[in-house]
Amino acid sequence: MGSGIERIHSAWAEANFPDVKTHYYTMFTMEFPRPTYVEAQDTTTPHDTPHDKLEELDKVGTSWDGIQDAFQPVKDLVDPEHGLVPAEVYNQVRRSKARVVSSVSLIKSVRPWAFFAIGGAHRGAPKWVYLDSLTAKPTTGLTEIAERLREELVNNTEDRKMDRSASQLIERFLNQLLKTETEILPRKKQRALYEMEVVLTHYDKVAKNSNDWNRRELVSHILRLLAVPDQSEGWPDLDNAAEAWLDLTRDVWYKKLLEKRRHFKPLRLKDIRKDLEQKPLGDKQLYQAFSTIKSAQPIHARVVAVIVGVPD
């Protein structure tokens, strides 16, 4: 494999692998973006005092104004009574000033699975990813991941030693993480990248038929941003690429929105596909939008914590 994965393996090979619970701190000390909120049900009775009500709301992750923290499933994992991480372990490592490059925990399992805590690119928000198998699509919802971690780790968890078999399994999961990186993005940006590929492929075909080799070279270069690179190539920031496409097509989308404002259906990105094909974006627009896309550290090189279920 390439240098990115090899560097990770080298760092992990030099690390010690204590009890799986002592590695959870990396998962919980990462800073997440501000949460979205959902309305919570009022479960108090008429006999509750204001103090009792506030304590009850606090236990279920709800503030006094009836707003529930969307990160409550994550907080519950470090709950003193019902969490997976002992309070003394969490408090100890939370205050630690030690710098951890990456942490690995291996446990015995009847089937392979993996959990990753991934640092954000260019100071972006960190992500949690769960892979249910070596071919699974990534699960990124915090609530669902928290539930899966409880299922996998709550009963009779046994540590497993690092060996060649476990190292190969980690490498295969890292490759699956790389292949499915697009699916870790927010849904709107996933769709933006899909529409970007469809429209640019159309531009490439038209340029080929008209022998416009300069335009075809430009379009082909942009399309390569969407391909999984080999180890010798740069790693494009897919999040930035999606954002660039959304910015580039915003005027077309807004014009279409005004035309359809009397309709009740929401305007989707694919609804402007024909407009972009019939009135193509110019070379200058495409160049300005994508020439500044920065390379990002590979996603598998941004893994800061991983738990892997390893079958015997």
C-alpha positions as CSV (number, residue, x, y, z in Angstrom):
1,M,0.0,0.0,0.0
2,G,1.0,3.6,-0.3
3,S,2.8,5.8,2.1
4,G,-0.4,7.2,3.7
5,I,-1.5,3.8,5.1
6,E,2.0,2.8,5.8
7,R,2.6,5.8,8.0
8,I,-0.6,5.0,10.0
9,H,0.5,1.4,10.4
10,S,3.9,2.5,11.6
11,A,2.4,4.8,14.2
12,W,0.1,2.1,15.4
13,A,2.8,-0.5,15.5
14,E,4.8,1.7,17.9
15,A,1.7,2.2,20.2
16,N,0.6,0.2,23.1
17,F,-2.9,-1.3,23.0
18,P,-4.4,-1.3,26.5
19,D,-8.0,-1.9,27.4
20,V,-10.5,-0.8,24.7
21,K,-12.2,1.6,27.1
22,T,-9.1,3.7,27.7
23,H,-9.2,4.7,24.0
24,Y,-12.7,6.0,24.0
25,Y,-11.5,9.4,25.1
26,T,-10.3,10.4,21.7
27,M,-13.8,9.9,20.4
28,F,-15.4,12.1,23.0
29,T,-12.9,15.0,23.2
30,M,-13.1,15.9,19.5
31,E,-15.0,19.1,19.0
32,F,-18.2,18.7,17.0
33,P,-20.1,21.5,15.2
34,R,-23.0,23.1,17.0
35,P,-25.9,20.6,17.2
36,T,-29.3,20.8,15.5
37,Y,-32.3,20.4,17.8
38,V,-35.5,18.6,18.0
39,E,-38.5,19.2,20.2
40,A,-38.7,17.0,23.3
41,Q,-41.8,15.6,25.1
42,D,-42.6,17.0,28.5
43,T,-42.6,14.0,30.8
44,T,-43.1,15.8,34.1
45,T,-46.1,15.5,36.4
46,P,-48.2,18.4,37.9
47,H,-46.5,17.6,41.3
48,D,-43.0,18.3,40.1
49,T,-41.2,21.3,41.5
50,P,-39.2,23.5,39.1
51,H,-36.0,22.1,40.5
52,D,-37.2,18.5,40.0
53,K,-38.2,19.3,36.4
54,L,-34.8,20.8,35.6
55,E,-33.1,17.8,37.0
56,E,-35.3,15.4,35.0
57,L,-34.7,17.4,31.8
58,D,-31.0,17.4,32.4
59,K,-31.0,13.6,32.7
60,V,-32.7,13.1,29.3
61,G,-30.5,15.8,27.6
62,T,-33.1,18.5,27.4
63,S,-32.8,22.0,28.5
64,W,-35.4,24.1,30.4
65,D,-36.8,25.5,27.1
66,G,-37.8,22.1,25.8
67,I,-35.0,21.8,23.3
68,Q,-33.2,18.4,23.1
69,D,-29.5,18.2,22.3
70,A,-29.0,16.1,19.1
71,F,-25.6,14.9,20.6
72,Q,-27.3,13.3,23.6
73,P,-26.7,9.8,22.3
74,V,-23.0,10.6,22.3
75,K,-23.0,12.1,25.7
76,D,-24.9,9.0,27.0
77,L,-21.9,6.9,26.1
78,V,-20.0,8.7,28.9
79,D,-22.9,8.8,31.3
80,P,-21.7,7.8,34.8
81,E,-24.5,5.3,35.3
82,H,-25.3,4.0,31.8
83,G,-22.3,4.8,29.7
84,L,-19.6,2.6,28.1
85,V,-16.7,4.7,29.5
86,P,-16.0,4.7,33.2
87,A,-16.2,8.2,34.7
88,E,-12.7,8.0,36.2
89,V,-11.2,7.0,32.8
90,Y,-13.0,9.8,30.9
91,N,-12.1,12.5,33.5
92,Q,-8.5,11.4,33.6
93,V,-7.9,11.5,29.9
94,R,-10.1,14.6,29.3
95,R,-7.6,16.6,31.4
96,S,-4.6,15.0,29.9
97,K,-2.3,17.2,27.9
98,A,-0.7,14.3,26.0
99,R,-0.8,14.5,22.2
100,V,-2.2,11.4,20.6
101,V,-1.6,10.9,16.9
102,S,-3.9,7.9,16.6
103,S,-5.4,5.2,18.9
104,V,-6.3,1.7,18.0
105,S,-8.4,-0.8,19.9
106,L,-9.0,-4.4,18.8
107,I,-11.7,-6.6,20.2
108,K,-12.7,-10.2,19.5
109,S,-15.8,-10.4,17.4
110,V,-17.8,-13.0,15.4
111,R,-17.6,-10.8,12.3
112,P,-15.5,-7.9,11.1
113,W,-16.7,-4.3,11.8
114,A,-15.0,-1.0,12.4
115,F,-15.6,2.4,14.0
116,F,-13.5,5.4,13.0
117,A,-13.2,8.9,14.6
118,I,-11.8,11.1,11.8
119,G,-10.4,14.6,12.1
120,G,-11.7,17.2,9.7
121,A,-9.8,18.5,6.7
122,H,-8.6,22.1,6.8
123,R,-10.0,22.5,10.4
124,G,-13.3,21.1,9.3
125,A,-15.7,19.3,11.7
126,P,-14.7,15.8,12.8
127,K,-16.7,12.8,11.8
128,W,-17.7,9.5,13.2
129,V,-18.0,6.5,10.8
130,Y,-19.2,3.0,11.4
131,L,-18.6,0.1,8.9
132,D,-20.7,-2.9,9.5
133,S,-18.6,-5.1,7.1
134,L,-15.8,-4.9,4.7
135,T,-18.2,-4.0,1.9
136,A,-20.6,-1.9,3.8
137,K,-21.6,1.7,3.1
138,P,-20.6,4.0,5.9
139,T,-23.0,4.9,8.7
140,T,-22.5,8.5,9.8
141,G,-25.5,9.3,12.0
142,L,-24.4,9.8,15.6
143,T,-27.6,8.2,17.1
144,E,-27.2,5.1,15.0
145,I,-23.5,4.8,15.6
146,A,-24.0,5.2,19.3
147,E,-26.5,2.4,19.2
148,R,-24.2,0.1,17.3
149,L,-21.3,0.8,19.7
150,R,-23.5,-0.2,22.6
151,E,-24.5,-3.4,20.8
152,E,-20.9,-4.3,20.0
153,L,-19.2,-3.3,23.3
154,V,-21.6,-3.5,26.2
155,N,-21.3,-7.3,26.9
156,N,-18.4,-9.6,27.3
157,T,-15.9,-7.5,25.4
158,E,-12.5,-9.1,25.1
159,D,-9.4,-7.4,23.9
160,R,-7.4,-8.9,21.0
161,K,-3.7,-8.6,20.3
162,M,-2.4,-7.0,17.2
163,D,-1.1,-9.5,14.7
164,R,-0.7,-9.8,10.9
165,S,-4.3,-10.9,10.4
166,A,-5.6,-7.9,12.4
167,S,-3.3,-5.5,10.6
168,Q,-4.5,-6.7,7.2
169,L,-8.1,-6.3,8.4
170,I,-7.5,-2.7,9.4
171,E,-5.9,-2.0,6.0
172,R,-8.9,-3.4,4.2
173,F,-11.3,-1.2,6.3
174,L,-9.1,1.8,5.6
175,N,-9.4,1.1,1.9
176,Q,-13.2,0.7,2.1
177,L,-13.3,4.1,4.0
178,L,-11.3,5.7,1.1
179,K,-13.6,4.2,-1.5
180,T,-16.7,5.4,0.2
181,E,-15.5,8.9,1.2
182,T,-18.1,10.6,-0.9
183,E,-20.9,8.9,1.1
184,I,-19.5,10.5,4.3
185,L,-20.3,14.0,3.0
186,P,-23.6,15.7,3.8
187,R,-26.4,14.5,1.4
188,K,-26.6,17.8,-0.5
189,K,-22.9,17.7,-1.3
190,Q,-23.1,14.1,-2.3
191,R,-25.8,15.1,-4.8
192,A,-23.8,18.1,-5.9
193,L,-20.8,15.8,-6.8
194,Y,-23.1,13.4,-8.6
195,E,-24.7,16.2,-10.7
196,M,-21.3,17.7,-11.3
197,E,-20.1,14.4,-12.8
198,V,-23.2,14.0,-15.0
199,V,-23.0,17.6,-16.4
200,L,-19.2,17.6,-16.9
201,T,-19.3,14.2,-18.6
202,H,-21.8,15.7,-21.0
203,Y,-19.4,18.7,-21.6
204,D,-16.6,16.2,-22.2
205,K,-18.6,14.3,-24.8
206,V,-19.6,17.5,-26.6
207,A,-16.0,18.8,-26.6
208,K,-14.8,15.5,-28.1
209,N,-17.4,15.6,-30.8
210,S,-16.5,19.1,-31.7
211,N,-12.7,18.5,-31.5
212,D,-12.4,21.2,-28.8
213,W,-9.4,19.7,-27.1
214,N,-8.6,22.6,-24.8
215,R,-12.1,22.4,-23.3
216,R,-11.9,18.7,-23.1
217,E,-8.6,18.9,-21.3
218,L,-10.0,21.3,-18.8
219,V,-13.2,19.3,-18.2
220,S,-11.2,16.0,-17.9
221,H,-8.9,17.6,-15.3
222,I,-11.9,18.7,-13.2
223,L,-13.5,15.2,-13.5
224,R,-10.4,13.6,-12.1
225,L,-11.1,15.4,-8.8
226,L,-14.0,12.9,-8.4
227,A,-11.9,9.8,-9.0
228,V,-10.3,7.8,-6.1
229,P,-6.6,8.7,-6.6
230,D,-3.8,6.3,-6.4
231,Q,-1.1,6.7,-3.8
232,S,1.1,8.9,-6.0
233,E,-1.5,11.5,-6.8
234,G,-2.8,14.4,-4.8
235,W,-5.9,14.0,-2.7
236,P,-8.6,16.5,-3.7
237,D,-10.9,18.0,-1.0
238,L,-14.2,16.6,-2.1
239,D,-16.1,18.8,0.4
240,N,-14.5,21.9,-1.3
241,A,-15.2,20.5,-4.8
242,A,-18.9,20.1,-3.9
243,E,-19.0,23.6,-2.5
244,A,-17.4,24.9,-5.6
245,W,-20.0,23.3,-7.8
246,L,-22.9,24.6,-5.7
247,D,-21.4,28.1,-5.9
248,L,-20.8,27.9,-9.6
249,T,-24.4,26.8,-10.3
250,R,-26.2,29.0,-7.8
251,D,-27.3,31.6,-10.3
252,V,-28.8,29.0,-12.6
253,W,-30.5,27.3,-9.6
254,Y,-31.9,30.7,-8.4
255,K,-33.2,31.6,-11.8
256,K,-34.9,28.2,-12.0
257,L,-36.4,28.7,-8.6
258,L,-38.0,32.0,-9.6
259,E,-39.5,30.4,-12.6
260,K,-41.0,27.6,-10.5
261,R,-41.9,29.7,-7.4
262,R,-45.7,29.0,-8.0
263,H,-45.1,25.3,-7.8
264,F,-45.2,23.5,-4.5
265,K,-42.5,20.9,-5.3
266,P,-39.0,21.8,-3.9
267,L,-36.4,22.6,-6.5
268,R,-33.7,19.8,-6.7
269,L,-30.2,20.0,-8.1
270,K,-31.1,17.6,-10.9
271,D,-33.8,20.0,-12.0
272,I,-31.2,22.4,-13.4
273,R,-29.2,19.7,-15.2
274,K,-30.8,20.4,-18.6
275,D,-30.3,24.1,-18.2
276,L,-26.6,23.5,-17.6
277,E,-26.4,21.2,-20.6
278,Q,-28.3,23.5,-22.9
279,K,-26.4,26.7,-21.8
280,P,-23.0,25.3,-20.8
281,L,-20.8,26.9,-18.2
282,G,-17.8,28.7,-19.8
283,D,-14.2,27.6,-19.6
284,K,-13.3,30.7,-17.6
285,Q,-16.1,29.9,-15.1
286,L,-14.9,26.3,-14.7
287,Y,-11.3,27.2,-14.4
288,Q,-11.9,29.9,-11.7
289,A,-14.1,27.6,-9.7
290,F,-11.9,24.6,-9.6
291,S,-8.3,25.9,-10.0
292,T,-8.2,26.8,-6.3
293,I,-9.4,23.4,-4.9
294,K,-6.8,22.4,-2.4
295,S,-5.4,19.0,-1.8
296,A,-6.5,17.4,1.4
297,Q,-4.8,14.9,3.7
298,P,-6.2,11.5,2.7
299,I,-9.2,10.5,4.9
300,H,-7.5,7.3,6.1
301,A,-4.6,9.5,7.3
302,R,-6.9,11.6,9.4
303,V,-8.2,8.7,11.5
304,V,-7.5,9.6,15.1
305,A,-9.2,6.7,16.8
306,V,-10.4,3.3,15.6
307,I,-12.1,0.3,17.2
308,V,-12.1,-2.9,15.1
309,G,-13.9,-6.1,15.7
310,V,-11.6,-8.9,14.6
311,P,-12.9,-12.5,14.2
312,D,-10.6,-15.3,15.4
